[in-house]
């Protein structure tokens, strides 16, 4: 076994430590779902102001001492992987690239967990300068949020003129081997909904995996409406004149995106795949395998959860094995209380059962 401490001063969690008690071990909820996909936010800060996420003037950022430190991040991931059955990790934000210690964090996680898939969700601003360092540190792959290839629409959506930086970042990520590069796109009515087929063709030509995401009621301005959102059915209709879509025969296996094979409408030639994440109109709560931890160390069992369970206080209470037991047990209890569904689009549940969280997407971590 390697040294008892990593470079960040964080004790390595021993894989031979038995699982805590809790509800059957692992991150199980009362409906039989077991969370194996960990989403961990590194920061609430972001250098864009996307209209479907943040207000134009930004938000009040967390103070530095309220945010998980690098050592605390390493410790939490260790508990998740070695005790609680986490099998993949996604680092999110805000915008994770704004953390100056991002590369050392990934390097420490890779040293502790050589086989763990570690991905990153980023807006791509600044990625061109960091892609190779991220790959060298041990990042497996990344998702880049980019909603359009048009500068005017990009400015309207993000309130920042950084499209060229994002495109350069995507190219650098591919060159660094952070593949498959996944592109996340949100379509907004009257702004970029007419760009859907163009964006898919661009992604197919470059071997990227495009995923359209229904706009979710997680905007800081609380301006979301069901009537205003572009639904999964509409997305498929927008692509239909240019491409033929067919269900991907591979198992979805708990993934949030429903994949489709993309074929040429005339020859039937397979061009690639596209994913659609329909959290609102075609929800997938029954097979959700995600556990989320915010930048200040709170467990959110669901992206739309109104309940948050604090781990940071326990993390900072000490570093003994008993403290690790307490952190793991509280994490299990938080996940055991996960609701059956978020309330939108589920049989027996209507929009009246859904309450929008106070947090915006940037403050939760996707």
TORTORPA-597535 format. One record per atom (N, C-alpha, C): residue in three letters; x, y, z. Coordinates in steps of 0.02 Angstrom, whole numbers, padded with zeros to 5 digits, always signed. Example, Ala and Ser with C-alpha at 12.3 -4.5 7.8 and 13.67 -1.06 7.14 Angstrom:
<rs>
ala+00660-00284+00390 ala+00615-00225+00390 ala+00660-00165+00390 ser+00642-00112+00354 ser+00684-00053+00357 ser+00645+00002+00394 
</rs>
This chain:
<rs>
unk+00043-00060+00000 unk+00000+00000+00000 unk+00044+00062+00000 unk+00021+00116-00033 unk+00062+00176-00037 unk+00065+00212+00030 unk+00104+00265+00033 unk+00111+00304+00094 unk+00044+00323+00123 unk+00042+00334+00189 unk-00020+00349+00223 unk-00045+00419+00209 unk-00006+00460+00174 unk-00028+00528+00159 unk-00011+00545+00087 unk-00057+00582+00056 unk-00045+00607-00012 unk-00013+00676-00006 unk+00005+00704-00064 unk+00041+00768-00064 unk+00001+00824-00033 unk-00066+00818-00034 unk-00107+00872-00007 unk-00115+00866+00069 unk-00082+00817+00100 unk-00087+00810+00172 unk-00149+00773+00194 unk-00180+00734+00150 unk-00242+00700+00166 unk-00229+00626+00175 unk-00249+00597+00232 unk-00240+00525+00241 unk-00275+00485+00187 unk-00243+00433+00162 unk-00274+00388+00114 unk-00324+00344+00151 unk-00385+00339+00125 unk-00435+00296+00155 unk-00420+00224+00137 unk-00413+00181+00185 unk-00393+00112+00172 unk-00451+00072+00143 unk-00441+00036+00088 unk-00496-00002+00057 unk-00518-00061+00099 unk-00478-00081+00151 unk-00498-00138+00190 unk-00542-00119+00249 unk-00557-00052+00256 unk-00602-00032+00310 unk-00672-00054+00292 unk-00707-00089+00337 unk-00774-00114+00320 unk-00824-00058+00312 unk-00875-00071+00272 unk-00927-00022+00260 unk-00962-00004+00325 unk-00984+00058+00331 unk-01025+00077+00388 unk-01091+00041+00384 unk-01127+00044+00439 unk-01191+00008+00442 unk-01242+00036+00396 unk-01278+00088+00419 unk-01327+00121+00376 unk-01380+00073+00352 unk-01404+00084+00293 unk-01460+00046+00265 unk-01432-00003+00213 unk-01402-00056+00236 unk-01379-00108+00192 unk-01312-00094+00160 unk-01277-00042+00182 unk-01212-00026+00152 unk-01221+00013+00087 unk-01172+00054+00070 unk-01176+00094+00010 unk-01225+00151+00017 unk-01237+00186-00037 unk-01281+00244-00037 unk-01349+00223-00064 unk-01385+00186-00024 unk-01449+00157-00043 unk-01506+00203-00020 unk-01559+00207-00060 unk-01618+00244-00037 unk-01676+00195-00025 unk-01730+00220+00003 unk-01785+00177+00024 unk-01825+00149-00034 unk-01809+00170-00096 unk-01843+00143-00155 unk-01799+00094-00192 unk-01744+00074-00162 unk-01701+00023-00190 unk-01648+00047-00238 unk-01643+00112-00247 unk-01590+00139-00292 unk-01525+00146-00253 unk-01470+00132-00286 unk-01405+00138-00254 unk-01363+00187-00294 unk-01340+00240-00261 unk-01301+00291-00295 unk-01229+00269-00302 unk-01206+00266-00364 unk-01136+00248-00379 unk-01100+00303-00418 unk-01137+00354-00439 unk-01111+00409-00479 unk-01108+00471-00435 unk-01048+00493-00418 unk-01039+00549-00373 unk-01026+00613-00412 unk-01067+00665-00399 unk-01058+00730-00429 unk-01034+00778-00373 unk-00975+00805-00380 unk-00946+00846-00328 unk-00929+00915-00355 unk-00960+00966-00326 unk-00947+01035-00347 unk-00885+01061-00313 unk-00840+01091-00352 unk-00778+01119-00325 unk-00784+01193-00309 unk-00833+01226-00337 unk-00842+01298-00325 unk-00911+01319-00348 unk-00936+01374-00320 unk-00999+01402-00344 unk-00985+01459-00393 unk-00922+01478-00402 unk-00906+01534-00446 unk-00908+01514-00519 unk-00924+01562-00562 unk-00925+01550-00634 unk-00907+01614-00670 unk-00875+01607-00728 unk-00855+01666-00767 unk-00902+01679-00826 unk-00958+01643-00830 unk-01012+01659-00876 unk-01074+01677-00836 unk-01124+01704-00870 unk-01187+01722-00837 unk-01244+01696-00880 unk-01246+01630-00890 unk-01297+01600-00933 unk-01367+01615-00908 unk-01410+01634-00953 unk-01477+01657-00934 unk-01518+01603-00900 unk-01504+01540-00917 unk-01544+01485-00887 unk-01513+01461-00821 unk-01464+01498-00796 unk-01430+01477-00734 unk-01421+01534-00685 unk-01391+01590-00707 unk-01371+01643-00661 unk-01401+01710-00681 unk-01409+01755-00632 unk-01431+01823-00649 unk-01374+01861-00681 unk-01390+01915-00716 unk-01340+01953-00753 unk-01285+01980-00708 unk-01303+02001-00648 unk-01254+02030-00602 unk-01217+01977-00562 unk-01232+01915-00572 unk-01198+01862-00535 unk-01231+01850-00468 unk-01199+01809-00426 unk-01225+01790-00361 unk-01175+01809-00307 unk-01196+01805-00245 unk-01150+01815-00190 unk-01110+01750-00180 unk-01045+01752-00196 unk-01005+01691-00192 unk-00993+01670-00119 unk-00983+01606-00111 unk-00964+01580-00046 unk-00896+01607-00025 unk-00888+01620+00039 unk-00822+01638+00064 unk-00776+01577+00062 unk-00711+01590+00053 unk-00664+01536+00043 unk-00665+01485+00099 unk-00675+01507+00161 unk-00673+01460+00216 unk-00736+01418+00221 unk-00786+01432+00179 unk-00847+01393+00178 unk-00846+01339+00124 unk-00794+01340+00082 unk-00790+01293+00026 unk-00744+01235+00045 unk-00761+01176+00020 unk-00719+01117+00032 unk-00647+01130+00011 unk-00600+01112+00054 unk-00530+01117+00036 unk-00511+01058-00007 unk-00451+01061-00037 unk-00427+01006-00077 unk-00423+00942-00036 unk-00397+00946+00025 unk-00391+00887+00067 unk-00459+00858+00085 unk-00509+00902+00096 unk-00577+00878+00112 unk-00609+00844+00052 unk-00595+00870-00007 unk-00620+00839-00069 unk-00591+00769-00077 unk-00526+00764-00067 unk-00493+00698-00073 unk-00522+00649-00021 unk-00533+00673+00038 unk-00561+00630+00091 unk-00631+00606+00074 unk-00674+00652+00051 unk-00742+00633+00035 unk-00744+00582-00022 unk-00704+00594-00074 unk-00703+00547-00129 unk-00678+00479-00104 unk-00629+00479-00060 unk-00604+00416-00033 unk-00657+00378+00005 unk-00696+00414+00045 unk-00751+00381+00081 unk-00803+00354+00032 unk-00818+00394-00019 unk-00868+00371-00068 unk-00845+00308-00105 unk-00783+00307-00127 unk-00758+00251-00167 unk-00743+00190-00124 unk-00708+00199-00069 unk-00684+00142-00030 unk-00735+00113+00018 unk-00786+00153+00037 unk-00835+00128+00085 unk-00906+00124+00057 unk-00923+00170+00012 unk-00994+00179-00004 unk-01012+00161-00075 unk-00968+00130-00112 unk-00986+00102-00177 unk-00986+00150-00235 unk-00956+00209-00228 unk-00951+00256-00284 unk-00906+00225-00338 unk-00929+00226-00400 unk-00891+00195-00455 unk-00870+00245-00509 unk-00896+00305-00506 unk-00873+00357-00553 unk-00883+00425-00521 unk-00840+00472-00540 unk-00840+00538-00510 unk-00844+00591-00564 unk-00888+00639-00554 unk-00891+00698-00598 unk-00877+00760-00556 unk-00828+00799-00574 unk-00812+00862-00541 unk-00848+00918-00578 unk-00884+00960-00540 unk-00927+01011-00570 unk-00914+01079-00536 unk-00956+01127-00552 unk-00954+01193-00520 unk-01024+01218-00509 unk-01037+01283-00515 unk-00997+01333-00545 unk-00953+01311-00603 unk-00897+01344-00608 unk-00848+01327-00660 unk-00784+01302-00626 unk-00772+01236-00629 unk-00715+01208-00592 unk-00647+01234-00614 unk-00641+01258-00676 unk-00576+01282-00699 unk-00553+01345-00662 unk-00598+01379-00626 unk-00578+01439-00590 unk-00541+01422-00525 unk-00542+01358-00504 unk-00504+01338-00445 unk-00431+01331-00463 unk-00389+01369-00428 unk-00317+01367-00444 unk-00286+01300-00429 unk-00315+01262-00383 unk-00287+01197-00364 unk-00321+01138-00398 unk-00355+01150-00453 unk-00391+01097-00487 unk-00345+01040-00509 unk-00289+01056-00541 unk-00244+01004-00565 unk-00216+00962-00507 unk-00191+00992-00452 unk-00168+00952-00395 unk-00223+00909-00365 unk-00285+00933-00364 unk-00341+00893-00338 unk-00349+00830-00380 unk-00351+00839-00446 unk-00360+00781-00490 unk-00302+00733-00483 unk-00241+00759-00478 unk-00182+00716-00470 unk-00187+00675-00406 unk-00209+00706-00351 unk-00215+00670-00288 unk-00269+00617-00292 unk-00325+00632-00323 unk-00379+00583-00332 unk-00355+00524-00374 unk-00317+00539-00425 unk-00292+00485-00469 unk-00242+00440-00432 unk-00199+00470-00390 unk-00153+00429-00352 unk-00190+00382-00304 unk-00242+00406-00274 unk-00279+00365-00226 unk-00324+00314-00261 unk-00347+00330-00321 unk-00396+00287-00355 unk-00376+00278-00429 unk-00327+00236-00442 unk-00300+00229-00510 unk-00350+00210-00563 unk-00402+00173-00544 unk-00450+00148-00594 unk-00515+00188-00596 unk-00523+00239-00555 unk-00586+00276-00551 unk-00595+00321-00611 unk-00651+00315-00648 unk-00666+00364-00701 unk-00679+00433-00670 unk-00639+00482-00690 unk-00647+00550-00664 unk-00660+00596-00722 unk-00719+00627-00723 unk-00737+00673-00777 unk-00747+00742-00748 unk-00752+00791-00792 unk-00758+00861-00773 unk-00809+00894-00817 unk-00853+00934-00787 unk-00900+00975-00826 unk-00876+01047-00824 unk-00866+01077-00882 unk-00838+01144-00887 unk-00873+01185-00941 unk-00869+01251-00936 unk-00894+01292-00990 unk-00842+01304-01044 unk-00781+01279-01033 unk-00729+01282-01084 unk-00688+01345-01085 unk-00708+01397-01048 unk-00670+01459-01047 unk-00605+01446-01008 unk-00548+01454-01041 unk-00484+01440-01009 unk-00461+01368-01016 unk-00501+01327-01047 unk-00483+01256-01054 unk-00423+01245-01099 unk-00415+01287-01149 unk-00359+01278-01196 unk-00292+01279-01160 unk-00286+01318-01107 unk-00223+01323-01070 unk-00214+01266-01021 unk-00267+01231-01004 unk-00263+01182-00949 unk-00277+01110-00971 unk-00299+01100-01032 unk-00320+01033-01053 unk-00265+00981-01045 unk-00205+00996-01068 unk-00151+00947-01064 unk-00132+00933-00992 unk-00130+00985-00950 unk-00114+00974-00880 unk-00166+00932-00845 unk-00229+00941-00862 unk-00282+00900-00834 unk-00275+00827-00855 unk-00259+00817-00918 unk-00248+00748-00942 unk-00188+00716-00907 unk-00135+00754-00900 unk-00075+00728-00868 unk-00087+00712-00794 unk-00132+00749-00763 unk-00148+00738-00692 unk-00190+00676-00681 unk-00224+00654-00735 unk-00264+00593-00728 unk-00338+00600-00742 unk-00359+00659-00768 unk-00429+00666-00787 unk-00445+00618-00844 unk-00503+00586-00840 unk-00522+00536-00890 unk-00552+00569-00952 unk-00599+00613-00942 unk-00633+00646-00998 unk-00670+00707-00972 unk-00702+00744-01017 unk-00740+00802-00994 unk-00801+00816-01036 unk-00847+00854-01007 unk-00906+00880-01040 unk-00898+00956-01045 unk-00911+00982-01104 unk-00906+01054-01114 unk-00976+01081-01131 unk-00997+01131-01094 unk-01062+01162-01107 unk-01055+01214-01162 unk-01089+01204-01217 unk-01087+01252-01273 unk-01153+01246-01310 unk-01192+01299-01311 unk-01260+01296-01336 unk-01268+01318-01409 unk-01216+01346-01438 unk-01222+01372-01506 unk-01153+01383-01536 unk-01150+01385-01603 unk-01089+01401-01638 unk-01089+01473-01663 unk-01140+01511-01646 unk-01149+01580-01670 unk-01130+01630-01615 unk-01086+01677-01632 unk-01061+01724-01581 unk-01117+01767-01551 unk-01164+01789-01592 unk-01216+01832-01566 unk-01262+01794-01518 unk-01280+01732-01536 unk-01322+01692-01492 unk-01284+01673-01428 unk-01220+01658-01435 unk-01179+01641-01376 unk-01178+01700-01328 unk-01169+01760-01353 unk-01168+01820-01311 unk-01236+01830-01278 unk-01289+01819-01315 unk-01356+01827-01286 unk-01369+01776-01231 unk-01345+01715-01240 unk-01358+01662-01192 unk-01313+01668-01130 unk-01250+01684-01140 unk-01201+01683-01085 unk-01183+01751-01057 unk-01202+01803-01095 unk-01186+01873-01077 unk-01111+01886-01077 unk-01074+01843-01112 unk-01001+01851-01117 unk-00979+01833-01188 unk-00930+01868-01217 unk-00908+01856-01286 unk-00850+01806-01291 unk-00860+01745-01264 unk-00805+01698-01256 unk-00810+01636-01301 unk-00850+01638-01353 unk-00860+01578-01393 unk-00794+01552-01422 unk-00752+01595-01447 unk-00689+01572-01476 unk-00645+01536-01424 unk-00646+01559-01362 unk-00609+01525-01309 unk-00636+01455-01297 unk-00702+01449-01298 unk-00733+01384-01287 unk-00715+01336-01343 unk-00718+01359-01405 unk-00701+01316-01462 unk-00628+01295-01459 unk-00584+01341-01440 unk-00513+01324-01433 unk-00503+01273-01377 unk-00542+01279-01324 unk-00536+01232-01269 unk-00558+01162-01288 unk-00611+01158-01327 unk-00635+01092-01350 unk-00582+01059-01394 unk-00552+01096-01439 unk-00499+01068-01482 unk-00440+01045-01440 unk-00421+01084-01389 unk-00365+01065-01346 unk-00380+01003-01306 unk-00442+00996-01284 unk-00462+00936-01246 unk-00457+00874-01289 unk-00480+00879-01351 unk-00475+00821-01396 unk-00402+00804-01410 unk-00361+00855-01420 unk-00290+00843-01434 unk-00254+00812-01375 unk-00278+00827-01314 unk-00248+00800-01253 unk-00272+00729-01238 unk-00320+00705-01277 unk-00344+00637-01266 unk-00399+00631-01215 unk-00431+00687-01198 unk-00486+00686-01150 unk-00551+00668-01185 unk-00553+00607-01210 unk-00608+00585-01252 unk-00646+00527-01219 unk-00710+00517-01238 unk-00745+00558-01287 unk-00765+00625-01258 unk-00751+00679-01297 unk-00773+00745-01277 unk-00849+00749-01286 unk-00884+00767-01233 unk-00956+00774-01237 unk-00974+00848-01235 unk-01020+00866-01279 unk-01044+00935-01283 unk-01114+00938-01254 unk-01125+00981-01205 unk-01191+00990-01176 unk-01222+01053-01203 unk-01284+01048-01227 unk-01317+01106-01257 unk-01388+01113-01231 unk-01406+01173-01211 unk-01474+01190-01191 unk-01503+01234-01245 unk-01562+01216-01270 unk-01595+01256-01322 unk-01647+01301-01290 unk-01645+01365-01308 unk-01694+01413-01284 unk-01735+01439-01343 unk-01799+01442-01332 unk-01845+01460-01386 unk-01830+01530-01413 unk-01823+01534-01479 unk-01812+01598-01512 unk-01741+01623-01510 unk-01696+01585-01478 unk-01626+01607-01474 unk-01581+01559-01512 unk-01581+01495-01492 unk-01537+01446-01526 unk-01572+01382-01544 unk-01638+01380-01539 unk-01673+01318-01557 unk-01665+01302-01631 unk-01654+01352-01672 unk-01642+01340-01743 unk-01573+01315-01759 unk-01530+01309-01709 unk-01461+01288-01720 unk-01450+01215-01704 unk-01502+01178-01687 unk-01495+01110-01662 unk-01460+01064-01712 unk-01485+01062-01774 unk-01457+01018-01824 unk-01385+01037-01842 unk-01372+01102-01845 unk-01305+01126-01861 unk-01255+01104-01806 unk-01275+01110-01744 unk-01232+01092-01689 unk-01219+01017-01688 unk-01270+00978-01704 unk-01260+00905-01707 unk-01213+00887-01764 unk-01221+00917-01822 unk-01176+00902-01878 unk-01104+00920-01862 unk-01095+00977-01830 unk-01028+00998-01810 unk-00997+00947-01762 unk-01036+00922-01715 unk-01011+00873-01667 unk-00995+00807-01701 unk-01038+00784-01745 unk-01027+00721-01781 unk-00963+00725-01823 unk-00953+00781-01856 unk-00895+00789-01900 unk-00830+00783-01861 unk-00832+00800-01797 unk-00771+00801-01756 unk-00766+00743-01707 unk-00815+00699-01709 unk-00814+00642-01664 unk-00833+00658-01592 unk-00867+00714-01581 unk-00890+00732-01515 unk-00960+00703-01502 unk-00977+00693-01439 unk-01043+00667-01421 unk-01086+00725-01395 unk-01135+00744-01435 unk-01179+00799-01416 unk-01236+00773-01373 unk-01252+00811-01321 unk-01309+00795-01279 unk-01351+00858-01269 unk-01412+00855-01293 unk-01459+00910-01282 unk-01490+00901-01213 unk-01497+00955-01176 unk-01525+00953-01109 unk-01586+00998-01106 unk-01642+00971-01085 unk-01701+01013-01075 unk-01685+01066-01022 unk-01707+01128-01036 unk-01697+01181-00987 unk-01734+01163-00923 unk-01700+01165-00867 unk-01730+01145-00804 unk-01746+01206-00761 unk-01794+01200-00716 unk-01811+01257-00672 unk-01760+01264-00617 unk-01699+01283-00637 unk-01644+01293-00589 unk-01609+01359-00603 unk-01645+01406-00634 unk-01616+01471-00647 unk-01624+01516-00586 unk-01574+01557-00574 unk-01575+01601-00515 unk-01631+01652-00517 unk-01652+01671-00577 unk-01705+01721-00584 unk-01775+01691-00577 unk-01779+01625-00574 unk-01843+01589-00570 unk-01890+01610-00626 unk-01861+01617-00687 unk-01902+01636-00744 unk-01924+01578-00787 unk-01905+01517-00768 unk-01922+01458-00808 unk-01997+01447-00810 unk-02021+01428-00870 unk-02091+01406-00877 unk-02092+01345-00921 unk-02140+01301-00909 unk-02147+01241-00951 unk-02162+01261-01023 unk-02201+01313-01033 unk-02219+01334-01100 unk-02158+01361-01137 unk-02111+01390-01101 unk-02054+01420-01134 unk-01997+01372-01150 unk-01997+01314-01119 unk-01941+01268-01129 unk-01949+01229-01194 unk-01893+01207-01222 unk-01893+01163-01280 unk-01891+01091-01254 unk-01942+01053-01270 unk-01947+00986-01243 unk-01906+00936-01284 unk-01897+00876-01255 unk-01862+00823-01291 unk-01896+00806-01356 unk-01963+00804-01355 unk-02000+00790-01417 unk-01987+00843-01469 unk-01983+00905-01449 unk-01969+00959-01496 unk-01897+00954-01522 unk-01851+00935-01480 unk-01781+00927-01502 unk-01777+00874-01557 unk-01811+00817-01546 unk-01811+00765-01597 unk-01842+00790-01662 unk-01895+00831-01656 unk-01927+00858-01715 unk-01882+00908-01751 unk-01842+00946-01714 unk-01796+00993-01745 unk-01741+00958-01784 unk-01723+00897-01762 unk-01670+00860-01796 unk-01696+00818-01854 unk-01761+00803-01853 unk-01790+00755-01901 unk-01781+00775-01975 unk-01785+00839-01994 unk-01777+00854-02065 unk-01707+00840-02092 unk-01657+00836-02048 unk-01587+00828-02069 unk-01560+00759-02055 unk-01585+00727-02002 unk-01558+00662-01980 unk-01615+00614-01964 unk-01599+00550-01969 unk-01644+00498-01946 unk-01619+00472-01879 unk-01662+00475-01828 unk-01643+00452-01761 unk-01676+00386-01746 unk-01639+00341-01715 unk-01665+00277-01693 unk-01637+00262-01624 unk-01674+00229-01580 unk-01649+00215-01513 unk-01583+00177-01516 unk-01536+00197-01475 unk-01471+00163-01471 unk-01483+00095-01439 unk-01460+00040-01470 unk-01472-00026-01443 unk-01434-00040-01378 unk-01383-00001-01363 unk-01346-00011-01301 unk-01389+00008-01240 unk-01377-00027-01185 unk-01414-00013-01124 unk-01401+00058-01100 unk-01452+00091-01075 unk-01444+00157-01047 unk-01406+00153-00981 unk-01415+00101-00943 unk-01377+00086-00883 unk-01375+00144-00834 unk-01432+00174-00822 unk-01437+00227-00772 unk-01413+00295-00795 unk-01391+00302-00857 unk-01367+00366-00881 unk-01424+00416-00888 unk-01412+00480-00874 unk-01465+00530-00881 unk-01486+00542-00953 unk-01441+00530-01001 unk-01456+00543-01071 unk-01483+00481-01105 unk-01539+00489-01140 unk-01563+00436-01185 unk-01526+00445-01251 unk-01491+00393-01272 unk-01450+00398-01333 unk-01490+00375-01394 unk-01474+00407-01451 unk-01504+00389-01515 unk-01448+00381-01566 unk-01456+00331-01608 unk-01412+00326-01666 unk-01433+00380-01716 unk-01384+00412-01747 unk-01396+00464-01797 unk-01376+00436-01865 unk-01424+00433-01910 unk-01411+00405-01977 unk-01428+00456-02031 unk-01394+00449-02088 unk-01409+00490-02146 unk-01478+00472-02171 unk-01523+00521-02181 unk-01592+00504-02200 unk-01599+00470-02267 unk-01550+00478-02312 unk-01554+00446-02377 unk-01522+00378-02378 unk-01458+00374-02361 unk-01421+00312-02365 unk-01428+00267-02304 unk-01449+00296-02248 unk-01453+00257-02187 unk-01386+00247-02153 unk-01334+00279-02178 unk-01267+00271-02149 unk-01266+00297-02078 unk-01237+00258-02033 unk-01230+00278-01963 unk-01178+00333-01958 unk-01199+00390-01932 unk-01155+00448-01926 unk-01126+00457-01856 unk-01160+00428-01807 unk-01139+00435-01737 unk-01199+00430-01692 unk-01195+00460-01633 unk-01250+00459-01585 unk-01263+00529-01558 unk-01321+00538-01530 unk-01339+00599-01495 unk-01378+00579-01433 unk-01371+00618-01380 unk-01408+00605-01319 unk-01456+00661-01304 unk-01511+00645-01270 unk-01559+00695-01248 unk-01573+00682-01174 unk-01562+00733-01133 unk-01576+00728-01062 unk-01641+00765-01049 unk-01694+00726-01037 unk-01761+00754-01032 unk-01785+00751-00959 unk-01751+00789-00916 unk-01767+00786-00844 unk-01838+00808-00828 unk-01867+00850-00870 unk-01933+00878-00856 unk-01988+00836-00887 unk-01984+00822-00952 unk-02041+00790-00986 unk-02036+00714-00989 unk-01976+00687-00985 unk-01967+00614-00987 unk-01918+00594-00932 unk-01936+00606-00869 unk-01889+00598-00814 unk-01868+00525-00804 unk-01810+00517-00773 unk-01779+00451-00765 unk-01763+00438-00691 unk-01805+00465-00647 unk-01793+00460-00575 unk-01791+00388-00551 unk-01829+00344-00582 unk-01833+00275-00557 unk-01767+00239-00561 unk-01721+00262-00603 unk-01655+00230-00609 unk-01599+00279-00596 unk-01612+00329-00554 unk-01561+00379-00538 unk-01508+00348-00493 unk-01445+00358-00511 unk-01389+00330-00473 unk-01340+00383-00450 unk-01364+00446-00444 unk-01319+00501-00429 unk-01326+00525-00357 unk-01269+00543-00329 unk-01266+00577-00264 unk-01227+00641-00275 unk-01252+00697-00249 unk-01220+00761-00261 unk-01196+00793-00197 unk-01137+00823-00200 unk-01110+00860-00144 unk-01093+00930-00168 unk-01118+00980-00134 unk-01107+01049-00155 unk-01037+01072-00134 unk-01019+01131-00158 unk-00952+01157-00145 unk-00940+01169-00070 unk-00993+01178-00031 unk-00984+01188+00041 unk-00999+01124+00080 unk-00996+01066+00045 unk-00999+01003+00079 unk-01067+00980+00102 unk-01119+00997+00065 unk-01186+00974+00081 unk-01209+00921+00032 unk-01238+00867+00058 unk-01265+00814+00015 unk-01333+00835-00010 unk-01342+00829-00076 unk-01408+00837-00107 unk-01423+00772-00142 unk-01475+00738-00119 unk-01491+00672-00146 unk-01521+00677-00216 unk-01545+00737-00234 unk-01576+00749-00299 unk-01557+00819-00321 unk-01550+00829-00386 unk-01534+00895-00412 unk-01586+00946-00392 unk-01648+00924-00381 unk-01703+00968-00364 unk-01721+00965-00289 unk-01676+00936-00250 unk-01691+00925-00179 unk-01699+00991-00142 unk-01746+00992-00095 unk-01755+01049-00050 unk-01720+01037+00016 unk-01692+00977+00025 unk-01658+00958+00087 unk-01583+00950+00073 unk-01543+00980+00116 unk-01470+00974+00111 unk-01443+00950+00178 unk-01396+00903+00175 unk-01368+00874+00236 unk-01294+00891+00238 unk-01273+00925+00292 unk-01205+00950+00298 unk-01155+00896+00317 unk-01100+00891+00279 unk-01044+00848+00296 unk-00984+00888+00318 unk-00981+00952+00301 unk-00921+00991+00313 unk-00905+00997+00387 unk-00957+01005+00429 unk-00945+01010+00500 unk-00912+00947+00528 unk-00935+00889+00504 unk-00904+00827+00526 unk-00833+00820+00499 unk-00823+00841+00437 unk-00756+00837+00408 unk-00706+00877+00448 unk-00728+00933+00475 unk-00683+00978+00510 unk-00681+00965+00585 unk-00716+00914+00607 unk-00716+00898+00679 unk-00655+00857+00698 unk-00620+00825+00650 unk-00562+00784+00665 unk-00547+00738+00606 unk-00497+00696+00613 unk-00476+00653+00558 unk-00469+00580+00579 unk-00499+00560+00634 unk-00492+00491+00657 unk-00538+00445+00618 unk-00526+00379+00625 unk-00569+00330+00591 unk-00642+00336+00613 unk-00653+00351+00678 unk-00721+00359+00702 unk-00756+00416+00668 unk-00719+00471+00654 unk-00748+00527+00618 unk-00767+00507+00547 unk-00725+00466+00515 unk-00742+00442+00448 unk-00806+00401+00450 unk-00815+00361+00502 unk-00876+00323+00510 unk-00937+00370+00514 unk-00929+00424+00552 unk-00985+00470+00561 unk-01002+00506+00496 unk-00951+00526+00458 unk-00963+00559+00393 unk-00999+00512+00345 unk-00974+00451+00341 unk-01005+00402+00295 unk-01076+00387+00316 unk-01088+00380+00381 unk-01156+00364+00405 unk-01205+00422+00389 unk-01181+00484+00399 unk-01226+00541+00384 unk-01240+00545+00309 unk-01191+00530+00268 unk-01201+00530+00196 unk-01252+00477+00177 unk-01247+00418+00207 unk-01296+00365+00195 unk-01366+00386+00215 unk-01373+00418+00273 unk-01438+00440+00296 unk-01468+00491+00248 unk-01426+00535+00221 unk-01450+00586+00174 unk-01478+00553+00111 unk-01443+00501+00087 unk-01466+00468+00026 unk-01527+00423+00040 unk-01531+00395+00099 unk-01589+00354+00116 unk-01654+00395+00112 unk-01649+00460+00125 unk-01708+00504+00124 unk-01723+00531+00054 unk-01688+00508+00002 unk-01700+00532-00066 unk-01773+00521-00085 unk-01806+00572-00113 unk-01876+00564-00133 unk-01884+00517-00193 unk-01943+00491-00201 unk-01957+00445-00257 unk-01946+00480-00324 unk-01966+00543-00328 unk-01961+00580-00391 unk-01964+00654-00376 unk-01944+00695-00425 unk-01943+00767-00413 unk-02011+00800-00424 unk-02059+00765-00455 unk-02126+00792-00459 unk-02148+00813-00528 unk-02102+00821-00575 unk-02121+00843-00642 unk-02122+00783-00689 unk-02178+00773-00724 unk-02180+00723-00776 unk-02187+00651-00754 unk-02198+00640-00689 unk-02204+00571-00665 unk-02277+00551-00657 unk-02295+00488-00672 unk-02363+00465-00660 unk-02382+00475-00587 unk-02439+00505-00576 unk-02462+00516-00508 unk-02435+00580-00476 unk-02390+00613-00510 unk-02362+00676-00484 unk-02368+00730-00538 unk-02391+00787-00518 unk-02398+00841-00566 unk-02353+00899-00548 unk-02355+00952-00588 unk-02313+01010-00574 unk-02329+01041-00506 unk-02390+01031-00482 unk-02409+01059-00418 unk-02369+01028-00361 unk-02342+00967-00373 unk-02301+00934-00323 unk-02228+00956-00324 unk-02210+00996-00373 unk-02140+01017-00381 unk-02131+01087-00352 unk-02077+01094-00314 unk-02058+01160-00287 unk-01987+01173-00309 unk-01976+01230-00342 unk-01909+01245-00367 unk-01862+01261-00308 unk-01802+01231-00308 unk-01754+01246-00255 unk-01733+01319-00257 unk-01712+01344-00200 unk-01687+01413-00198 unk-01621+01419-00236 unk-01580+01366-00235 unk-01516+01368-00269 unk-01524+01366-00344 unk-01479+01400-00379 unk-01475+01392-00451 unk-01428+01335-00467 unk-01426+01315-00530 unk-01383+01260-00551 unk-01310+01272-00532 unk-01286+01333-00540 unk-01216+01348-00525 unk-01199+01337-00452 unk-01248+01347-00408 unk-01236+01340-00336 unk-01245+01268-00313 unk-01275+01226-00355 unk-01285+01155-00337 unk-01228+01113-00363 unk-01212+01122-00427 unk-01163+01079-00460 unk-01200+01025-00498 unk-01195+01027-00565 unk-01232+00979-00606 unk-01200+00912-00605 
</rs>
